[in-house]
Amino acid sequence: MNPTIIMAAGKGSRMKAASDVPGHILEEAQSRPKGMIRIGQESKPLIEHLLLQLKEEGCTEVCLVVAEDDTITKAHFEQVPMTGMTLSYVQQSIPEGRIKPWGTAHAVQLALEAKPQWCEDCIAIANGDNLPPKGMFRALFKHDAALPAFDPQYLGLPPERVLAFAILEADETGKLTGIIEKPTIQQVEQAHWSDGQPRVSMNYFRLPYTPLLKAARNVPEHPVRKERELPEAVSLYLKRGGHIKALSMAGGFLDLTHPSDIQKAGRVLDEGGTHLRIRT
């Protein structure tokens, strides 16, 4: 069933900021969770497109982690059920004294704790605010422990956004050896792969349930960003002897970070979406 967690509880403050876009686009961005913003001529929420892609590529069970004040996501899929796929929901509340959720590692922890029946499975993790190239999940589901390592040249995203992604390091066999969060320019230059290009993480992973849960539970809060972050959980998994295959890939992402992304994503979807190019 290739169980998958979709992280969809982020506050999306940049999406709700004032922007030079048509009024109806800005209203959509400001009134709905990021993943439930409707895009394309069919006006389907991004998460619905993501679920359809997951089902097409082999997933039949999904747990969505949503915000405690999200009244839209579950209601939508009750009205528009995903045939052939089981959906469940976990709320990620904002702890007292905080203004945003406690981070992506905490979101994954909550989902895993809510799904003990997955304990013998390998779990994929996806983002609720972007859409990967078609074929990515199918490639990921072939491995028990893996993450897509994307060539940043083909993501189709602004360079300044790409620079914020984690840089991946791997040995000659393709085994992941490190994840560098918020890399410096020097670290990016030193992390080039055999083709001369770096690889970045888009925060998609697939790992065995039990070690993933242990790592997610033990991630400390970042001293500056004050969140418990998923890449750090993956780093803990590596430090404890876990093996993760870095799958070198190329392909475009449809990402909803700013209101201006909504129209662009819709146009690309209407033209057939993006497709995966596996490089190695």
C-alpha positions as CSV (number, residue, x, y, z in Angstrom):
1,M,0.0,0.0,0.0
2,N,3.1,2.3,0.2
3,P,1.8,4.3,3.1
4,T,2.6,8.0,2.9
5,I,2.5,11.0,5.2
6,I,1.6,14.4,3.7
7,M,2.8,17.3,5.8
8,A,0.1,20.0,5.4
9,A,0.1,21.9,8.7
10,G,2.4,24.8,7.9
11,K,1.2,28.4,8.5
12,G,2.1,29.6,5.0
13,S,2.8,33.2,6.1
14,R,4.5,34.1,2.9
15,M,1.6,32.9,0.8
16,K,-0.8,35.2,2.8
17,A,1.4,38.3,2.4
18,A,0.2,41.2,0.1
19,S,1.3,40.6,-3.5
20,D,0.9,42.0,-7.0
21,V,-1.5,39.4,-8.2
22,P,-5.2,39.6,-9.2
23,G,-7.6,40.0,-6.3
24,H,-9.2,36.6,-6.6
25,I,-5.8,34.9,-6.6
26,L,-4.8,36.8,-3.4
27,E,-8.1,35.9,-1.8
28,E,-7.5,32.2,-2.5
29,A,-4.0,32.4,-1.0
30,Q,-5.2,34.2,2.1
31,S,-8.3,32.2,2.8
32,R,-7.2,28.6,2.4
33,P,-4.4,26.3,3.7
34,K,-1.5,26.3,1.2
35,G,-2.1,22.7,0.1
36,M,-5.8,23.4,-0.5
37,I,-5.3,26.3,-2.9
38,R,-7.1,25.5,-6.1
39,I,-5.0,25.5,-9.3
40,G,-5.4,24.8,-13.0
41,Q,-8.5,24.9,-15.2
42,E,-10.1,22.1,-13.2
43,S,-9.7,24.2,-10.0
44,K,-8.5,21.3,-7.9
45,P,-6.6,21.8,-4.7
46,L,-2.9,21.1,-5.0
47,I,-3.2,18.2,-2.4
48,E,-5.8,16.6,-4.6
49,H,-3.4,16.6,-7.5
50,L,-0.8,15.1,-5.1
51,L,-3.1,12.4,-4.0
52,L,-4.0,11.5,-7.5
53,Q,-0.3,11.2,-8.4
54,L,0.4,9.1,-5.4
55,K,-2.5,6.7,-6.3
56,E,-1.3,6.5,-9.9
57,E,2.2,5.6,-8.8
58,G,1.3,2.9,-6.2
59,C,0.1,4.4,-2.9
60,T,-3.3,3.4,-1.4
61,E,-3.0,4.8,2.1
62,V,-2.2,8.4,3.2
63,C,-2.1,10.2,6.5
64,L,-2.5,14.0,6.2
65,V,-1.1,16.1,9.0
66,V,-3.2,19.3,9.1
67,A,-3.3,22.4,11.3
68,E,-5.6,22.5,14.3
69,D,-7.7,25.3,12.7
70,D,-8.0,23.6,9.3
71,T,-11.7,23.2,8.5
72,I,-11.2,22.9,4.8
73,T,-9.0,19.8,4.0
74,K,-11.0,17.0,5.6
75,A,-14.3,18.6,4.6
76,H,-13.2,18.7,0.9
77,F,-12.2,15.1,0.7
78,E,-15.4,14.0,2.4
79,Q,-17.2,15.8,-0.5
80,V,-14.7,14.6,-3.1
81,P,-13.6,11.1,-1.9
82,M,-10.5,9.6,-3.2
83,T,-11.7,6.2,-4.6
84,G,-9.1,3.4,-4.2
85,M,-7.3,5.3,-1.4
86,T,-7.7,5.4,2.3
87,L,-7.2,8.9,3.9
88,S,-6.8,9.6,7.6
89,Y,-6.0,12.9,9.4
90,V,-3.8,14.0,12.3
91,Q,-3.9,17.5,13.8
92,Q,-0.7,19.3,14.6
93,S,-1.6,21.8,17.2
94,I,0.5,24.9,18.1
95,P,2.0,24.4,21.6
96,E,1.3,27.0,24.2
97,G,3.7,29.9,24.0
98,R,4.5,29.3,20.3
99,I,3.0,31.1,17.2
100,K,3.6,28.2,14.7
101,P,3.8,24.4,14.8
102,W,6.8,22.6,16.2
103,G,8.3,21.6,12.9
104,T,8.3,18.8,10.3
105,A,9.9,16.1,12.5
106,H,7.1,16.6,15.1
107,A,4.5,16.4,12.3
108,V,6.0,13.0,11.2
109,Q,6.1,11.8,14.8
110,L,2.4,12.6,15.3
111,A,1.4,10.7,12.1
112,L,3.5,7.7,12.9
113,E,2.2,7.5,16.5
114,A,-1.3,7.6,15.1
115,K,-0.6,4.7,12.6
116,P,0.9,1.9,14.7
117,Q,-0.5,-0.6,12.1
118,W,2.2,0.7,9.7
119,C,4.9,-0.6,12.0
120,E,6.1,-3.2,9.5
121,D,6.1,-0.8,6.5
122,C,8.4,1.7,5.0
123,I,6.9,5.2,5.1
124,A,7.1,7.8,2.4
125,I,7.0,11.5,3.4
126,A,5.6,14.2,1.1
127,N,4.9,18.0,1.3
128,G,1.5,19.4,1.1
129,D,2.6,22.6,-0.7
130,N,4.4,21.3,-3.7
131,L,3.9,18.8,-6.5
132,P,6.9,16.6,-7.6
133,P,7.5,15.5,-11.1
134,K,5.5,12.6,-12.3
135,G,7.3,9.3,-11.7
136,M,9.1,10.4,-8.6
137,F,7.0,8.3,-6.2
138,R,7.1,5.3,-8.4
139,A,10.9,5.5,-8.3
140,L,11.0,6.1,-4.5
141,F,8.6,3.2,-3.7
142,K,11.2,0.7,-5.2
143,H,13.5,1.3,-2.2
144,D,13.0,0.7,1.6
145,A,15.2,3.6,2.6
146,A,15.8,6.4,0.0
147,L,15.4,10.0,-0.8
148,P,15.3,11.8,-4.2
149,A,18.4,13.9,-4.8
150,F,17.4,16.6,-7.3
151,D,19.6,18.5,-9.7
152,P,18.7,22.1,-9.0
153,Q,19.1,23.1,-12.6
154,Y,15.8,21.4,-13.5
155,L,13.6,22.3,-10.6
156,G,12.0,25.3,-12.4
157,L,12.2,27.4,-9.2
158,P,13.8,30.8,-8.6
159,P,17.5,30.5,-7.8
160,E,17.1,32.3,-4.4
161,R,14.6,29.6,-3.4
162,V,16.8,26.8,-4.5
163,L,19.7,28.1,-2.4
164,A,17.5,27.6,0.7
165,F,17.3,23.8,0.2
166,A,19.5,21.3,1.9
167,I,22.5,20.0,0.0
168,L,23.0,16.3,-0.1
169,E,26.3,14.4,0.1
170,A,26.7,10.8,-1.1
171,D,29.5,8.3,-1.7
172,E,30.4,6.6,-5.0
173,T,27.8,3.9,-4.4
174,G,24.9,6.4,-4.0
175,K,24.7,6.0,-0.2
176,L,23.7,9.2,1.5
177,T,26.4,10.4,3.8
178,G,25.2,13.9,4.8
179,I,22.5,16.6,4.7
180,I,23.7,20.2,4.9
181,E,20.9,22.5,6.0
182,K,21.1,26.2,5.0
183,P,24.5,25.6,3.2
184,T,27.0,28.4,2.5
185,I,28.1,29.1,-1.0
186,Q,31.4,27.3,-0.3
187,Q,29.5,24.2,0.9
188,V,27.4,24.2,-2.2
189,E,30.5,24.4,-4.4
190,Q,32.2,21.6,-2.5
191,A,29.1,19.3,-2.7
192,H,29.2,18.7,-6.5
193,W,28.5,15.2,-7.7
194,S,30.3,13.4,-10.6
195,D,28.5,15.6,-13.2
196,G,29.7,18.8,-11.6
197,Q,26.3,19.7,-10.2
198,P,25.1,19.6,-6.5
199,R,22.0,17.7,-5.5
200,V,19.4,19.1,-3.2
201,S,16.7,17.6,-1.0
202,M,13.0,18.6,-1.5
203,N,12.1,17.0,1.8
204,Y,10.8,13.8,0.3
205,F,11.9,10.6,2.0
206,R,11.1,6.9,2.4
207,L,12.3,5.1,5.6
208,P,11.3,2.1,7.7
209,Y,8.7,2.9,10.3
210,T,10.4,2.1,13.6
211,P,13.8,3.8,13.1
212,L,12.0,6.8,11.5
213,L,9.8,7.1,14.6
214,K,12.7,6.9,17.0
215,A,14.6,9.5,15.1
216,A,11.6,11.9,14.9
217,R,11.0,11.6,18.6
218,N,14.6,12.4,19.4
219,V,15.2,15.5,17.2
220,P,16.1,18.5,19.4
221,E,14.6,21.9,18.7
222,H,16.8,24.0,16.4
223,P,18.5,26.7,18.5
224,V,17.7,29.5,16.0
225,R,14.6,28.4,14.0
226,K,13.0,26.9,17.2
227,E,11.6,23.9,15.3
228,R,12.2,20.2,15.3
229,E,13.1,19.6,11.7
230,L,12.8,16.5,9.5
231,P,16.2,16.6,7.9
232,E,17.8,16.4,11.4
233,A,15.7,13.3,12.0
234,V,17.2,11.8,8.8
235,S,20.7,12.8,10.0
236,L,20.0,11.0,13.3
237,Y,18.9,7.9,11.3
238,L,22.2,8.0,9.4
239,K,24.3,8.5,12.6
240,R,22.7,5.4,14.1
241,G,23.9,3.3,11.2
242,G,20.9,3.6,8.9
243,H,21.5,3.2,5.1
244,I,19.7,5.6,2.8
245,K,20.0,5.5,-1.0
246,A,20.3,8.9,-2.6
247,L,18.3,8.7,-5.9
248,S,19.8,11.1,-8.4
249,M,16.9,12.7,-10.2
250,A,16.0,15.7,-12.4
251,G,12.6,17.2,-12.9
252,G,10.4,20.3,-12.2
253,F,8.4,21.0,-9.1
254,L,5.2,23.0,-8.8
255,D,5.8,24.9,-5.5
256,L,3.3,27.1,-3.7
257,T,5.4,29.5,-1.6
258,H,4.2,33.0,-2.8
259,P,0.8,34.1,-4.3
260,S,2.5,34.5,-7.7
261,D,3.2,30.8,-7.8
262,I,-0.6,30.0,-8.1
263,Q,-1.0,31.1,-11.7
264,K,2.3,29.6,-12.8
265,A,1.5,26.2,-11.2
266,G,-1.9,26.2,-12.9
267,R,-0.4,26.9,-16.3
268,V,2.1,24.1,-16.0
269,L,-0.6,21.6,-14.8
270,D,-2.9,22.5,-17.7
271,E,0.0,21.8,-20.1
272,G,0.5,18.3,-18.6
273,G,2.6,18.9,-15.5
274,T,6.2,18.0,-15.0
275,H,7.9,14.7,-15.6
276,L,10.8,12.9,-13.9
277,R,14.2,12.5,-15.5
278,I,16.3,9.9,-13.7
279,R,20.0,10.8,-14.2
280,T,21.7,7.8,-12.6
